[in-house]
């Protein structure tokens, strides 16, 4: 009898020691699995908890398992599985650099997974609140930690510079709170906010603070732990990595002698936009200024320098609209009620561009004028003829409010002004106004 009791006590220990064997039907028979699942209520959560325990042994960070963490693990193993696949593909490019910097600052290497939580490893990521880059620095915080922002450049989007700044921030937060969970919470919610919560709750334990924190900050730590688990055990959950199709290896730099658009570089270098953006993320726009130091695959840099004269002649030709890459030239005939602002908006271009293309010295247009406009291929005028509603009227040259009122059954001038929020009687030809129904 004692042998039987000992046997059943050993089974769960054996199951835990062989963490993944319970997922393999060939190692343990189907009947054994049925007994374990029915009589011992063995669940997948036990394996996840055990794996997190192993990860926790190798880091000073608190990779605890609980039901709050499980919710986010389920998300990354389920509906957000594709995200982990993409992150596994991008990790070889970013993680070695993250680890090198974290090690120099004597920080836990697991912080590398925080960049997934913050930006999904997109150095050009920008939040609605204005946070930018891999580590999602706000403008003022970025400036505080040495990250400059200009019209062309945003060092918050520079992977190396932003990572160094993030490390300095982590060190500062740890000096303040002395707990890695609190460092994470403060990174998300702000140190001032977290400090106030610690004082009001009377505890510096994150899990005691948890119900008192706002939702985003409350979920930040469980999300971080879940990403740690999903990235480290992706293979065990049949999550394959997705190749980002970015040429990361054997790179070189090129200094531009002229301002160049991104679309021109992709055409010249035969390098896709994704590779150019990931290798040069600190540039804010799709235009690289003269003197920009850009990173490309080394063979591409070699080819560019070999044909430098021809390449810059091509760049000039595109700038002068002698060569069109992703555009087409159309001729637009000015119609009644047209003005440059409306024409520009309908074609998704700027007023200054139409003036430049047509050498216009003013915004004055006459019916029948022909304008050359360069539009994106397949993006024609969205509304060539504006269909007026029955209560709309386009101001004509020489119109006055009194004339308009008289033409429309004697409408009062003050009603027209009130309906259109007009402060004076000045009218601009081509403008559409609303007319009172009575």
C-alpha positions as CSV (number, residue, x, y, z in Angstrom):
1,X,0.0,0.0,0.0
2,X,2.8,2.4,0.9
3,X,4.5,1.7,-2.5
4,X,1.3,2.7,-4.3
5,X,1.1,6.0,-2.4
6,X,4.8,6.8,-3.1
7,X,4.2,6.0,-6.8
8,X,1.4,8.5,-7.1
9,X,3.4,11.1,-5.3
10,X,6.3,10.7,-7.7
11,X,4.2,11.1,-10.9
12,X,3.5,14.9,-10.5
13,X,7.2,15.6,-9.6
14,X,8.3,13.6,-12.7
15,X,5.8,15.6,-14.8
16,X,7.2,18.9,-13.6
17,X,10.8,17.9,-14.1
18,X,10.0,17.0,-17.7
19,X,8.3,20.2,-18.4
20,X,7.2,19.5,-22.0
21,X,6.8,15.8,-21.9
22,X,3.1,16.0,-21.0
23,X,2.6,17.6,-24.4
24,X,4.1,14.6,-26.2
25,X,1.8,11.6,-26.5
26,X,4.6,9.3,-27.6
27,X,6.4,9.6,-24.2
28,X,3.5,9.1,-21.9
29,X,0.6,6.9,-22.9
30,X,-2.8,8.3,-23.6
31,X,-4.3,6.5,-20.6
32,X,-1.6,8.1,-18.4
33,X,-2.5,11.5,-19.7
34,X,-6.2,10.9,-19.1
35,X,-5.5,9.8,-15.5
36,X,-3.3,12.9,-14.9
37,X,-5.8,15.3,-16.3
38,X,-8.9,13.8,-14.7
39,X,-7.6,12.7,-11.3
40,X,-4.9,15.4,-10.7
41,X,-6.6,18.2,-12.7
42,X,-3.4,18.9,-14.6
43,X,-3.6,22.0,-16.8
44,X,-1.4,23.9,-19.2
45,X,-1.2,26.7,-16.7
46,X,1.0,24.4,-14.5
47,X,3.5,24.2,-17.3
48,X,3.5,27.9,-17.9
49,X,3.9,28.6,-14.2
50,X,6.8,26.2,-14.0
51,X,8.5,27.8,-17.0
52,X,8.1,31.3,-15.6
53,X,9.6,30.0,-12.4
54,X,12.7,28.9,-14.3
55,X,13.0,32.2,-16.1
56,X,12.6,34.0,-12.8
57,X,15.6,32.1,-11.3
58,X,17.9,33.8,-13.9
59,X,16.8,37.4,-13.4
60,X,16.5,40.0,-10.6
61,X,13.2,41.0,-12.2
62,X,10.0,39.5,-10.7
63,X,8.6,37.2,-13.4
64,X,5.8,36.0,-11.2
65,X,2.9,33.8,-12.4
66,X,-0.7,34.7,-11.5
67,X,-4.1,34.9,-13.1
68,X,-3.5,38.5,-14.2
69,X,-0.3,37.4,-16.1
70,X,-2.1,34.4,-17.6
71,X,-4.7,36.7,-19.3
72,X,-1.9,38.3,-21.3
73,X,0.0,35.1,-22.0
74,X,-3.3,33.7,-23.5
75,X,-3.5,36.8,-25.6
76,X,0.1,36.4,-27.0
77,X,-0.4,32.7,-27.6
78,X,-3.8,33.3,-29.2
79,X,-5.1,36.4,-31.1
80,X,-1.8,38.2,-30.9
81,X,0.3,35.2,-32.0
82,X,1.2,36.9,-35.2
83,X,2.8,39.7,-33.3
84,X,5.2,37.3,-31.5
85,X,6.0,35.8,-34.9
86,X,7.1,39.2,-36.2
87,X,9.0,40.0,-33.1
88,X,11.0,36.7,-33.3
89,X,12.0,37.8,-36.8
90,X,13.1,41.3,-35.7
91,X,14.8,40.2,-32.5
92,X,18.1,39.1,-34.1
93,X,18.6,42.7,-35.3
94,X,17.7,44.6,-32.2
95,X,18.3,42.3,-29.2
96,X,22.1,42.0,-29.4
97,X,22.4,45.8,-29.3
98,X,19.9,46.0,-26.5
99,X,21.7,43.4,-24.5
100,X,25.1,45.1,-25.0
101,X,23.8,48.4,-23.7
102,X,21.8,46.9,-20.8
103,X,24.9,45.0,-19.8
104,X,27.0,48.2,-19.8
105,X,24.5,49.8,-17.5
106,X,24.4,46.7,-15.3
107,X,20.6,46.3,-16.0
108,X,18.6,43.1,-16.3
109,X,18.8,41.8,-19.9
110,X,15.1,41.1,-19.8
111,X,14.5,44.8,-20.3
112,X,15.0,44.1,-24.0
113,X,11.4,42.7,-24.1
114,X,10.1,46.1,-23.0
115,X,10.7,47.5,-26.4
116,X,8.2,45.0,-27.7
117,X,5.6,46.2,-25.2
118,X,6.3,49.8,-26.1
119,X,6.7,49.8,-29.9
120,X,6.5,46.3,-31.3
121,X,10.2,46.9,-32.3
122,X,9.2,49.6,-34.7
123,X,11.7,52.5,-34.3
124,X,9.4,54.9,-36.2
125,X,6.4,54.1,-33.9
126,X,4.5,57.1,-32.7
127,X,1.7,57.2,-30.2
128,X,-1.3,59.4,-30.1
129,X,0.2,61.3,-27.1
130,X,3.4,62.0,-29.2
131,X,5.7,59.4,-27.7
132,X,8.2,58.2,-30.4
133,X,10.7,55.5,-31.1
134,X,11.5,52.0,-29.9
135,X,11.3,53.1,-26.2
136,X,8.4,55.6,-26.8
137,X,10.0,58.7,-25.3
138,X,7.9,61.8,-24.9
139,X,9.5,65.0,-26.3
140,X,10.5,66.5,-23.0
141,X,11.7,63.2,-21.5
142,X,13.8,62.6,-24.6
143,X,15.4,66.0,-24.4
144,X,16.1,65.4,-20.7
145,X,18.1,62.3,-21.6
146,X,19.9,63.9,-24.5
147,X,17.7,63.0,-27.5
148,X,17.5,65.8,-30.0
149,X,14.6,66.5,-32.3
150,X,14.8,68.7,-35.4
151,X,12.6,69.2,-38.5
152,X,14.4,66.3,-40.2
153,X,15.8,64.2,-37.4
154,X,14.3,62.6,-34.3
155,X,16.9,60.9,-32.2
156,X,14.1,59.2,-30.2
157,X,13.8,57.0,-33.3
158,X,17.6,56.2,-33.4
159,X,17.8,52.7,-32.0
160,X,21.2,53.0,-30.4
161,X,20.9,56.6,-29.0
162,X,17.4,55.9,-27.7
163,X,18.5,52.6,-26.0
164,X,21.3,54.4,-24.2
165,X,18.8,57.0,-23.0
166,X,16.3,54.4,-21.9
167,X,19.1,52.6,-19.9
168,X,19.9,55.9,-18.2
169,X,16.2,56.4,-17.4
170,X,15.9,52.8,-16.0
171,X,18.9,53.4,-13.7
172,X,17.4,56.7,-12.5
173,X,14.1,55.0,-11.8
174,X,15.7,52.2,-9.9
175,X,17.6,54.7,-7.8
176,X,14.2,56.2,-6.9
177,X,12.1,53.1,-6.3
178,X,14.6,50.2,-5.7
179,X,12.2,47.7,-7.2
180,X,12.1,46.5,-10.8
181,X,8.3,46.2,-10.9
182,X,8.0,49.7,-9.7
183,X,10.5,50.8,-12.3
184,X,8.3,49.3,-15.0
185,X,5.2,51.0,-13.6
186,X,6.9,54.3,-13.3
187,X,8.2,54.1,-16.9
188,X,4.7,53.8,-18.1
189,X,2.8,56.0,-15.6
190,X,5.5,58.4,-14.7
191,X,7.5,58.5,-11.4
192,X,5.5,61.3,-9.9
193,X,2.2,59.5,-10.5
194,X,3.5,56.3,-9.0
195,X,5.1,58.0,-6.0
196,X,1.7,59.6,-5.2
197,X,0.0,56.2,-5.4
198,X,2.6,54.6,-3.1
199,X,2.0,57.3,-0.5
200,X,-1.8,57.1,-0.8
201,X,-2.0,53.3,-0.6
202,X,0.8,53.0,2.0
203,X,2.6,50.2,0.2
204,X,5.5,49.9,-2.3
205,X,4.6,46.4,-3.4
206,X,3.4,46.5,-7.0
207,X,0.7,43.8,-6.6
208,X,-0.7,45.7,-3.6
209,X,-0.8,48.9,-5.6
210,X,-2.3,47.0,-8.6
211,X,-6.0,47.6,-8.0
212,X,-5.3,51.3,-7.3
213,X,-3.5,52.1,-10.5
214,X,-5.0,53.2,-13.8
215,X,-5.7,50.4,-16.2
216,X,-2.7,51.0,-18.6
217,X,-0.2,51.1,-15.8
218,X,-1.9,48.3,-13.9
219,X,-1.6,46.0,-16.9
220,X,1.9,47.1,-17.9
221,X,3.8,44.6,-15.6
222,X,1.7,41.6,-16.5
223,X,2.1,42.4,-20.1
224,X,5.9,42.6,-19.8
225,X,6.0,39.2,-18.0
226,X,3.7,37.7,-20.7
227,X,6.0,39.0,-23.5
228,X,9.0,37.5,-21.7
229,X,7.2,34.1,-21.6
230,X,5.9,34.2,-25.2
231,X,9.3,35.2,-26.7
232,X,11.2,32.6,-24.8
233,X,8.8,29.7,-25.3
234,X,7.5,30.6,-28.8
235,X,8.7,27.3,-30.3
236,X,7.0,25.3,-27.6
237,X,3.7,26.9,-28.7
238,X,4.4,26.4,-32.4
239,X,5.0,30.1,-33.0
240,X,7.3,30.4,-36.0
241,X,9.3,33.5,-36.7
242,X,8.4,35.7,-39.7
243,X,11.3,36.9,-41.8
244,X,11.0,40.8,-42.0
245,X,12.8,40.8,-45.3
246,X,15.3,43.4,-44.1
247,X,18.9,43.2,-45.1
248,X,20.6,43.6,-41.7
249,X,24.0,42.3,-42.4
250,X,27.2,43.8,-43.9
251,X,26.2,47.4,-43.9
252,X,28.0,50.6,-44.9
253,X,27.3,54.4,-44.8
254,X,26.6,56.9,-47.6
255,X,26.7,60.7,-47.3
256,X,24.1,62.3,-49.6
257,X,25.3,65.3,-51.7
258,X,21.7,66.3,-52.6
259,X,18.3,66.1,-51.0
260,X,16.6,62.8,-52.0
261,X,13.1,61.4,-51.5
262,X,12.7,57.9,-50.1
263,X,10.9,56.7,-53.3
264,X,13.9,57.8,-55.4
265,X,16.3,55.9,-53.2
266,X,14.2,52.7,-53.5
267,X,14.3,53.0,-57.2
268,X,18.0,53.8,-57.5
269,X,19.3,51.3,-54.9
270,X,16.8,48.5,-55.5
271,X,16.3,48.3,-51.7
272,X,12.8,48.2,-50.3
273,X,11.4,51.0,-48.1
274,X,11.2,48.7,-45.1
275,X,15.0,48.1,-45.2
276,X,15.8,51.8,-45.7
277,X,13.4,52.9,-42.8
278,X,14.7,50.3,-40.4
279,X,18.4,51.1,-41.2
280,X,17.7,54.9,-41.0
281,X,14.8,55.3,-38.6
282,X,15.9,58.6,-37.1
283,X,14.8,60.5,-40.2
284,X,11.3,61.7,-39.6
285,X,10.0,62.2,-43.2
286,X,10.3,60.5,-46.5
287,X,12.9,63.0,-47.5
288,X,16.6,62.8,-46.7
289,X,18.4,66.2,-46.6
290,X,21.7,67.0,-48.2
291,X,24.5,65.8,-46.0
292,X,22.4,63.0,-44.4
293,X,24.5,60.0,-43.4
294,X,22.5,57.0,-44.3
295,X,23.1,53.3,-43.7
296,X,22.5,50.7,-46.5
297,X,23.7,47.2,-47.4
298,X,27.4,47.6,-48.3
299,X,27.0,46.2,-51.9
300,X,24.4,48.9,-52.4
301,X,26.7,51.7,-51.2
302,X,29.4,50.4,-53.5
303,X,27.1,50.4,-56.5
304,X,25.9,53.9,-55.8
305,X,29.4,55.3,-55.5
306,X,30.4,53.5,-58.7
307,X,27.6,55.2,-60.6
308,X,27.4,58.4,-58.6
309,X,27.3,60.9,-61.5
310,X,24.5,59.0,-63.2
311,X,22.6,58.6,-59.9
312,X,22.6,62.3,-59.1
313,X,21.5,63.1,-62.6
314,X,18.6,60.7,-62.1
315,X,17.7,62.4,-58.8
316,X,17.7,65.8,-60.6
317,X,15.5,64.4,-63.4
318,X,12.9,63.2,-60.8
319,X,13.0,66.5,-59.0
320,X,12.3,68.3,-62.3
321,X,9.5,65.9,-63.2
322,X,11.4,64.7,-66.3
323,X,11.2,61.2,-64.8
324,X,8.1,60.0,-62.9
325,X,8.4,57.1,-60.5
326,X,5.0,56.6,-58.8
327,X,3.2,59.6,-60.4
328,X,1.4,60.5,-63.5
329,X,0.9,63.8,-65.2
330,X,-2.7,65.0,-65.7
331,X,-4.1,68.2,-67.1
332,X,-7.0,69.7,-65.2
333,X,-9.4,72.3,-66.6
334,X,-10.6,74.9,-64.2
335,X,-14.3,74.9,-63.8
336,X,-16.9,77.2,-62.3
337,X,-16.3,77.6,-58.6
338,X,-12.8,76.2,-58.6
339,X,-10.0,77.7,-56.6
340,X,-6.5,76.4,-55.9
341,X,-7.2,75.1,-52.4
342,X,-10.1,73.0,-53.5
343,X,-8.2,71.6,-56.6
344,X,-5.2,70.8,-54.4
345,X,-7.3,69.0,-51.8
346,X,-9.1,67.0,-54.4
347,X,-5.9,65.8,-55.9
348,X,-4.1,65.3,-52.6
349,X,-1.3,67.8,-53.4
350,X,-0.3,71.2,-52.0
351,X,-1.3,74.6,-53.4
352,X,2.4,75.6,-53.6
353,X,3.1,72.6,-55.7
354,X,0.4,73.5,-58.3
355,X,1.7,77.0,-58.4
356,X,5.3,75.7,-58.9
357,X,4.3,73.2,-61.6
358,X,2.4,75.8,-63.5
359,X,4.6,78.8,-62.8
360,X,1.7,80.7,-61.3
361,X,2.5,84.0,-59.6
362,X,-0.9,84.3,-57.9
363,X,-3.8,82.2,-56.9
364,X,-6.1,83.8,-59.4
365,X,-7.8,81.3,-61.8
366,X,-10.1,81.8,-64.7
367,X,-12.7,79.3,-66.0
368,X,-11.1,77.2,-68.7
369,X,-7.5,77.5,-67.5
370,X,-5.5,74.3,-67.8
371,X,-3.4,73.2,-64.9
372,X,-0.7,70.5,-65.0
373,X,-0.9,68.3,-61.8
374,X,1.2,65.3,-60.8
375,X,-0.8,62.8,-58.9
376,X,-0.1,59.4,-57.4
377,X,-0.7,56.6,-59.9
378,X,-4.3,55.5,-59.7
379,X,-5.2,58.5,-57.5
380,X,-7.3,60.7,-59.8
381,X,-9.5,63.6,-58.8
382,X,-11.8,62.4,-56.1
383,X,-14.6,64.9,-56.9
384,X,-14.0,66.6,-60.3
385,X,-17.4,68.2,-60.2
386,X,-18.8,69.3,-56.9
387,X,-22.5,68.7,-56.9
388,X,-24.1,71.6,-55.1
389,X,-26.9,71.1,-52.6
390,X,-30.1,73.0,-53.2
391,X,-29.2,75.4,-50.4
392,X,-25.6,76.0,-51.6
393,X,-24.3,78.9,-53.7
394,X,-20.9,79.6,-55.2
395,X,-19.7,83.2,-55.0
396,X,-19.2,84.7,-58.4
397,X,-16.9,87.7,-59.2
398,X,-18.8,90.9,-58.5
399,X,-21.3,89.3,-56.1
400,X,-22.6,91.2,-53.1
401,X,-24.7,89.8,-50.2
402,X,-27.5,92.1,-51.3
403,X,-27.4,90.8,-54.9
404,X,-27.5,87.2,-53.7
405,X,-30.4,87.9,-51.3
406,X,-32.3,89.6,-54.0
407,X,-31.7,86.7,-56.5
408,X,-33.1,84.1,-54.0
409,X,-36.6,85.4,-53.3
410,X,-35.5,88.3,-51.2
411,X,-33.6,86.5,-48.5
412,X,-32.4,88.8,-45.8
413,X,-28.6,89.6,-45.7
414,X,-28.4,89.1,-42.0
415,X,-29.8,85.6,-42.3
416,X,-27.1,84.6,-44.9
417,X,-24.4,86.1,-42.7
418,X,-25.7,84.3,-39.5
419,X,-25.9,81.0,-41.3
420,X,-22.3,81.2,-42.6
421,X,-20.8,82.8,-39.5
422,X,-19.7,85.9,-41.6
423,X,-18.3,88.8,-39.6
424,X,-18.3,91.2,-42.6
425,X,-19.8,91.6,-46.1
426,X,-16.5,90.6,-47.9
427,X,-17.0,87.8,-50.4
428,X,-14.3,85.6,-52.1
429,X,-15.1,84.4,-55.6
430,X,-15.3,80.6,-55.7
431,X,-16.3,80.2,-52.1
432,X,-19.4,78.1,-51.4
433,X,-21.9,79.5,-48.9
434,X,-25.2,78.1,-47.5
435,X,-28.5,79.8,-48.1
436,X,-31.3,79.9,-45.6
437,X,-34.3,77.6,-46.5
438,X,-36.7,80.5,-46.0
